[in-house]
Amino acid sequence: MKDLLRDLDRWRKQGKRVALARVVDIEGSGPREPGAAMAVSEDGEVIGSVSGGCVESAVVTEALDVLATGARRMVSFGYSDDDAFAVGLTCGGTVHLFLEPLDW
């Protein structure tokens, strides 16, 4: 999360709306540990990583929807899901993320 602070501060100063995604749990093998974070600005700019690249595009879609609705949510991506290969999560585990709009 500390790695994101400089860019988050820049976005805050620019008045951008931002959604934050954080890894809150993993089951089995996971690409990133709990606490890993990624932020998405309202214009689709991304900082950080929650999966080392394997589900980031799906997380961006979820984050933009969080910004559109204002609703926090939990999302999970796992190998057992039908969409696991479609989103690129091939590590064999499941990653659970919490997404929320960032309140400046």
FENFENHU-V296090 format. One line per field, one symbol per residue. phi: phi as a letter, one per 20 degrees, with the letter a starting at -180 (. if undefined). Layout:
phi = ???
This chain:
phi = .ffegffffffffemfecdddcfdaccmecfcegofcbccefenfccnbdbmofcgfffggffffgffemefadcccbfffgegffenedfndcddcddbfeef
